[in-house]
Amino acid sequence: MTLRFPPLLLGPTTKGFWCPTPVTRSDFVAAGHTLTDGSLTWPVLTLDADAVVHNLAQLAAFTGERGLAFAPHGKTTMSPELFAAQLDAGAWGITVATGNQLLAAHSFGVRRLLVANEVLDPTVLRWIAATLAAEPSTEILFHVDSLEAVDVAAAAVEGGRVRVLLEVGFAAGRSGVRTGDQALAVAQHAVQTPGVELVGVSAYEGALADVDAARKYLAEVRAVAEMLVDAGLLREHVLLSAGGSAYFDVVADVLGGSDVSGVPSTTILRSGAYLTHDHGTYAGSTPFTRIVGHLYPALRVWAQVVSTPEDGLAIVGAGKRDVPYDSGLPVVLRRHRAGQAPVAVVGWDVTRTNDQHAYLEGTDPLGTALAVGDLLELGISHPCTAFDKWRAIPVIDAGQRVVDVVTTWF
């Protein structure tokens, strides 16, 4: 699919790039810049080209082999260039979480969109109905989990129509109906409400504690779908949707298949963090620790040691404005020093961050020596809160040559 990329001019205000004189993306890439030739400045977030290509192929193979449709969660990157790569790799569409993300993805040219959230803003609902009326080939789905949500949607569309998924939640989780009786009541109300079309059931299992909990919950989600089919509320085709990046193998096992109680079905997986993986959160929780396959971490932040004020303490010039800190701190990977080969860093851990600084503490006297001016390669944890800190991200190949620049639009 050909998407529209907003124009990008790299200049003095572009974080991570050193462009006193503005330059277009294509001219910057054509110049053959490298990571350390002075065209970038520290800190900078980079994207590993080879890792992204591998990860795209890995999930395309996973979903293809299991007969799943794939709508990777766009909130991870909000990058039209990466959306295009995912669609070109066979994705059915793109998932988003908010009205603004929906509008942005549509403006890029995405025409199959799943909003994995309730939509209650009448402005957004009117736009959805108008867009569906004007663009017959466009698909937009969103969640409902209450009678009120159905009524708000119906009131906003003013003679138009919207297509919705019933969201099924779990105790102490976020949105979603909690009981079978609630599910039946909301589904019946949606079917009986003009302008609202119920097309399936949706869920989010990623916040659960372990595989067993995810499997139990998803079995309950399937049971709800079967109940709605048996009640005649879903007749011709059933959409099932779920999938964070921690249990997508369980989603395939439990929600996969070609029918629900004899009615043809399609299962839409929504995993998003797979694309870049990480050195923290998903390194330990990816399903590829349980099934055949693997993902490569693709994001790194490069930053200098700016001070070594005490023994066992090094201050690095990258902080909360630059690296994720909500679900694990960065991991120190390698030290780069002029005139020397890179070396793996041992004996140092990031223990806290300020706005623009990270604190590295070392307790091992045999740990890697760090000095002011050293360039450190930091692995990140939780890609969803890495991308939103950067508006333009250089893509580098194995030789550290800049081969592309991707943008984010949060």
Protein Blocks (a to p, Z undefined) as FASTA:
>chain_A
ZZddddddddfklghiacfbacdfklmmmnopafknopaccddddddfklmmmmmmmmmm
mmmmnopacdddfklnopaklmmmmmmnopabdcdfbfklmmmmmmnopabdcddbddfb
fklmmmmmmmmmmmmmbccddddfbfklmmmmmmmnnopacddddddddehiaeddfbfk
lmmmmmmmmmmpghiacfbdcddfklpmblklmmmmmmmmmmmmmmmmmnopamkbccdd
eddfklmmmmmmmmgcjbeehiacddddfbfklmnopaklmmmmgmklmbgcddddfbdc
ddddfbdfbghiacddbdfklpccknopaddfbdcdehiacdddehiacfbdcfkbccdd
dfbfkbccddehiacddddehjllmmmmpfbdcdddfkopafbdcdddZZ
